[in-house]
Amino acid sequence: MRRLHLDVALRHLPGVTDDDETEGALRVDRRVARWFVVELFHLLGYRRRLQREDVFVFTRRVAGRR
């Protein structure tokens, strides 16, 4: 899934927007995107950085850095 660059399609899913505070991060409204959110983002290389009651913020590790 990562090699096919399916992560580009994530921004078009309902409830998913770019995070204004962090470049490359995605904000997911948990009221809209309810099922398998964390699992789908993990498959595409994102990690949950922040969790509030109604929002997840996912970031992706920069290539070449560990």
Backbone as numpy.savetxt, mean C-alpha at the origin, in Angstrom:
# Nx Ny Nz CAx CAy CAz Cx Cy Cz
4.09 -11.37 -9.37 3.26 -10.17 -9.37 4.13 -8.91 -9.37
5.25 -8.96 -8.65 6.14 -7.80 -8.62 6.80 -7.58 -9.96
7.22 -8.68 -10.60 7.89 -8.56 -11.90 6.96 -8.02 -12.98
5.68 -8.26 -12.84 4.70 -7.74 -13.79 4.31 -6.30 -13.49
4.84 -5.75 -12.40 4.58 -4.37 -11.97 3.09 -4.12 -11.74
2.45 -5.09 -11.10 1.03 -4.95 -10.79 0.79 -3.94 -9.67
1.86 -3.49 -9.01 1.70 -2.50 -7.95 1.20 -1.16 -8.49
1.37 -0.93 -9.78 0.88 0.31 -10.40 -0.65 0.35 -10.33
-1.27 -0.81 -10.40 -2.74 -0.88 -10.38 -3.32 -0.59 -9.00
-2.51 -0.67 -7.95 -3.03 -0.44 -6.60 -3.64 0.94 -6.44
-3.07 1.93 -7.08 -3.57 3.31 -6.94 -4.96 3.49 -7.55
-5.38 2.53 -8.37 -6.68 2.62 -9.01 -7.77 1.87 -8.25
-7.39 1.20 -7.17 -8.38 0.48 -6.37 -9.14 1.47 -5.49
-10.40 1.16 -5.19 -11.18 2.05 -4.33 -10.59 2.11 -2.93
-10.50 3.31 -2.39 -10.00 3.52 -1.04 -8.50 3.67 -0.94
-7.77 3.62 -2.07 -6.31 3.73 -2.06 -5.91 5.06 -2.67
-5.10 5.84 -1.93 -4.61 7.13 -2.41 -3.13 7.26 -2.05
-2.47 8.21 -2.67 -1.09 8.51 -2.32 -1.06 9.22 -0.97
-0.03 8.92 -0.18 0.14 9.57 1.11 0.89 10.88 0.90
0.34 11.97 1.42 0.94 13.29 1.24 2.23 13.46 2.04
2.36 12.76 3.14 3.50 12.95 4.04 4.75 12.20 3.60
4.60 11.04 2.95 5.74 10.20 2.59 5.69 9.88 1.11
6.79 10.14 0.41 6.86 9.86 -1.01 6.86 8.35 -1.24
6.04 7.90 -2.15 5.97 6.48 -2.48 5.09 5.66 -1.56
4.49 6.28 -0.57 3.61 5.56 0.36 2.17 5.64 -0.12
1.41 4.63 0.21 0.00 4.58 -0.14 -0.84 4.55 1.12
-1.92 5.30 1.10 -2.86 5.36 2.21 -4.11 4.57 1.81
-4.54 3.65 2.68 -5.68 2.78 2.38 -6.76 3.02 3.42
-7.94 3.41 2.95 -9.08 3.62 3.82 -9.69 2.25 4.14
-9.63 1.86 5.40 -10.09 0.54 5.81 -11.60 0.39 5.73
-12.32 1.48 5.69 -13.78 1.39 5.56 -14.19 1.00 4.16
-13.33 1.31 3.17 -13.63 0.98 1.78 -12.99 -0.35 1.39
-11.70 -0.48 1.64 -10.96 -1.70 1.30 -10.92 -2.58 2.55
-11.79 -3.55 2.61 -11.98 -4.30 3.85 -11.25 -5.64 3.89
-11.21 -6.36 2.78 -10.75 -7.74 2.81 -9.38 -7.90 2.16
-8.51 -8.63 2.83 -7.20 -9.04 2.32 -6.30 -7.87 1.91
-6.46 -6.74 2.56 -5.67 -5.56 2.21 -4.20 -5.79 2.51
-3.88 -6.20 3.72 -2.49 -6.38 4.13 -1.85 -7.49 3.29
-2.55 -8.57 3.07 -2.01 -9.68 2.30 -1.68 -9.27 0.86
-2.58 -8.52 0.23 -2.35 -8.08 -1.15 -1.16 -7.14 -1.24
-1.07 -6.20 -0.33 0.05 -5.26 -0.35 1.37 -5.96 -0.05
1.36 -6.96 0.82 2.58 -7.71 1.10 3.04 -8.48 -0.13
2.12 -9.05 -0.89 2.47 -9.76 -2.11 3.17 -8.85 -3.12
2.83 -7.57 -3.08 3.40 -6.62 -4.03 4.58 -5.84 -3.46
5.08 -6.26 -2.30 6.30 -5.68 -1.76 6.13 -4.53 -0.81
4.93 -4.24 -0.39 4.68 -3.14 0.55 4.63 -3.67 1.97
4.97 -2.82 2.91 4.89 -3.15 4.32 4.06 -2.09 5.04
3.30 -2.54 6.02 2.45 -1.62 6.77 3.33 -0.79 7.70
3.29 0.52 7.52 4.10 1.42 8.33 3.29 2.00 9.48
2.02 2.26 9.25 1.19 2.93 10.24 -0.22 2.36 10.17
-0.85 2.21 11.32 -2.22 1.74 11.37 -3.00 2.58 12.35
-4.02 3.22 11.86 -4.96 3.92 12.73 -6.30 3.23 12.61
-7.30 3.71 13.29 -8.58 3.00 13.29 -9.23 2.93 11.92
-8.99 3.91 11.04 -9.65 3.88 9.74 -8.69 3.91 8.55
-7.37 3.94 8.80 -6.41 4.08 7.70 -5.18 3.21 7.94
-4.72 2.54 6.87 -3.41 1.91 6.84 -2.52 2.78 5.98
-1.24 2.86 6.31 -0.26 3.51 5.43 0.80 2.46 5.12
0.98 2.19 3.82 1.94 1.19 3.37 3.09 1.88 2.66
4.30 1.39 2.92 5.48 1.89 2.22 6.18 0.72 1.56
7.01 1.05 0.61 7.78 0.05 -0.10 9.25 0.34 0.12
10.02 -0.69 0.40 11.44 -0.50 0.63 12.13 -0.09 -0.66
13.04 0.86 -0.56 13.77 1.35 -1.71 14.70 0.25 -2.20
14.75 0.01 -3.50 15.59 -1.03 -4.08 17.05 -0.74 -3.80
17.79 -1.78 -3.43 19.22 -1.63 -3.18 19.57 -1.27 -1.76
18.60 -1.00 -0.93 18.85 -0.64 0.48 18.30 -1.73 1.37
18.99 -2.03 2.43 18.49 -3.04 3.39 18.45 -2.49 4.77
